[in-house]
Amino acid sequence: MSRIGRKKISILPEVKIELLNHLVKIHGPKGELSVVLPPGVTVSTADDAISVEVKDSERQTRAYHGLVRSLINNAVIGVTAGFKKTLKLVGTGYRVQAKGSGISLAVGFSHSVDYVPPTGVALKVEGNNVIHIDGIDKQAVGQVAAEIRAIRPPEVYKGKGVRYEDEVVKLKPGKTTA
């Protein structure tokens, strides 16, 4: 059995869990998320805790054990506290500004790049070089951060580009003169 899969997920009083056939719906103060259960995995609730069990010991079913537990745990955390990522723009003339529900990036191209996030993800701009990404779905928040970073990833010689707040870019030395 999976070590992570065996851990129980504690439920706060404001979180409501609804178990359907192959679906777990989690309702909380920030919204609602659902997790689809693969075949061979069952979920039960007891004493303000959720536990995930597997029906058999097949290799694929055992692989799903820890995954399903992590997905449900992320959904519980998302509907109570939410998830947040921060991106920074590093470079001369690199800036961002809010544009409706999305953002407009000036990152060294001949044109500005507009980005509109999917529903459930909010973008906030701080100053002119910091982007805060908030949402209840961990996967969606991470995907939006990756898509914005992919517009202009940090380059290795000067370090210019869009990077995560805590990302360290190791700079390469340039050419040396003979």
C-alpha positions in Angstrom: 0.0 0.0 0.0 1.0 3.6 -0.6 2.3 5.5 2.4 0.6 8.7 1.1 -2.6 6.8 0.2 -2.9 5.4 3.7 -2.9 8.9 5.4 -6.3 10.2 6.3 -7.4 13.6 5.2 -8.9 15.8 8.0 -12.0 17.7 7.1 -12.8 21.1 8.6 -16.4 21.8 9.7 -17.0 24.3 6.9 -16.2 21.7 4.2 -18.9 19.4 2.9 -18.0 16.1 1.1 -20.4 14.5 -1.3 -19.6 10.9 -2.5 -21.1 9.8 -5.8 -20.4 6.7 -7.9 -17.0 7.6 -9.4 -16.9 11.2 -8.2 -16.1 13.1 -5.0 -17.5 16.6 -4.7 -15.9 19.0 -2.2 -17.8 22.2 -1.2 -16.1 24.9 0.9 -16.2 28.6 1.6 -14.2 29.5 -1.6 -16.0 27.2 -4.0 -16.6 23.7 -5.2 -14.2 21.1 -6.8 -14.7 17.6 -7.9 -12.3 14.6 -8.2 -13.0 11.7 -10.6 -12.1 8.3 -9.1 -10.4 5.8 -11.3 -11.7 2.2 -11.2 -10.5 0.1 -8.3 -10.3 3.1 -5.8 -13.0 3.8 -3.2 -13.4 6.7 -0.8 -15.1 6.8 2.6 -15.7 9.4 5.2 -15.8 8.8 9.0 -15.1 10.9 12.1 -14.4 14.1 10.1 -11.8 12.4 8.0 -11.6 11.0 4.4 -9.8 7.7 3.7 -8.9 6.2 0.3 -8.9 2.5 -0.2 -8.0 0.2 -3.1 -10.1 -2.8 -4.0 -7.3 -5.1 -5.3 -3.5 -5.2 -5.4 -3.0 -4.7 -9.2 -0.1 -2.5 -10.1 -2.2 0.2 -11.8 -4.7 0.4 -8.9 -1.9 0.7 -6.3 -0.4 3.5 -8.4 -3.7 5.4 -8.2 -3.9 5.1 -4.4 -1.6 7.9 -3.5 -2.6 10.0 -6.5 -6.3 10.0 -5.6 -5.5 10.9 -2.0 -3.3 13.8 -3.1 -5.9 15.1 -5.5 -8.6 15.0 -2.8 -6.3 16.7 -0.3 -5.5 19.4 -2.8 -9.2 20.0 -3.4 -9.9 20.3 0.3 -7.0 22.8 0.8 -8.2 24.7 -2.3 -11.8 25.2 -1.2 -10.6 26.3 2.2 -7.4 28.3 1.7 -6.8 28.4 -2.0 -3.5 28.4 -3.9 -1.2 31.2 -4.9 1.8 31.6 -7.2 3.8 34.8 -7.8 5.8 35.7 -11.0 8.3 38.5 -11.4 9.4 40.2 -14.5 13.1 40.9 -14.6 14.6 43.0 -17.3 14.9 46.6 -18.5 11.6 47.8 -19.9 9.8 44.6 -18.9 6.4 45.4 -17.3 2.9 44.2 -16.8 -0.4 45.9 -16.4 -3.9 44.7 -15.7 -6.2 44.6 -18.7 -9.8 43.6 -17.8 -9.7 40.2 -16.1 -6.3 39.5 -17.8 -2.9 41.1 -18.2 -0.9 42.8 -20.8 2.9 42.0 -20.9 5.6 44.1 -22.4 8.6 41.7 -22.4 10.9 42.8 -25.2 8.8 41.9 -28.3 7.7 44.5 -30.9 4.1 44.1 -29.5 2.5 43.6 -26.1 1.3 40.1 -25.2 -2.2 39.8 -23.7 -3.1 36.9 -21.5 -6.6 36.1 -20.3 -6.8 33.4 -17.6 -9.4 30.6 -17.6 -12.4 30.8 -15.2 -11.5 30.1 -11.6 -8.1 31.8 -11.7 -7.6 35.4 -10.8 -4.6 37.5 -11.8 -3.5 40.5 -9.7 -0.7 43.0 -10.7 1.5 44.5 -8.0 3.6 47.5 -9.2 4.6 47.0 -12.8 6.7 43.8 -12.5 4.9 41.3 -10.2 2.0 39.0 -11.0 0.0 37.2 -8.3 -2.0 34.1 -9.5 -4.8 33.0 -7.2 -7.3 30.1 -7.5 -8.8 27.1 -5.8 -7.6 24.5 -8.3 -3.9 23.8 -7.8 -3.5 22.4 -11.3 -5.1 25.4 -12.9 -3.0 27.9 -10.9 0.2 26.0 -11.8 -0.8 25.8 -15.5 -1.5 29.5 -15.7 1.8 30.3 -14.1 3.6 28.0 -16.5 1.9 29.5 -19.6 2.7 33.1 -18.5 6.3 32.1 -17.8 6.6 30.4 -21.2 5.9 33.8 -22.9 9.4 34.9 -22.1 11.3 32.4 -19.9 14.5 33.6 -18.1 17.5 33.5 -20.4 20.8 32.2 -19.1 23.2 35.1 -20.0 21.5 38.1 -18.4 18.7 36.5 -16.5 16.0 38.6 -18.2 12.5 37.2 -18.5 9.5 36.0 -16.5 10.4 33.9 -13.5 8.8 32.4 -10.4 9.2 34.5 -7.2 11.6 32.0 -5.6 13.3 30.8 -8.8 17.1 31.1 -9.0 18.5 31.5 -12.5 22.1 30.4 -12.7 23.8 32.7 -15.2 26.4 31.5 -17.7 29.6 33.4 -18.2 29.7 35.2 -21.6 32.5 35.0 -24.1 35.9 35.9 -22.9 38.2 38.0 -25.1 41.5 36.5 -26.2 
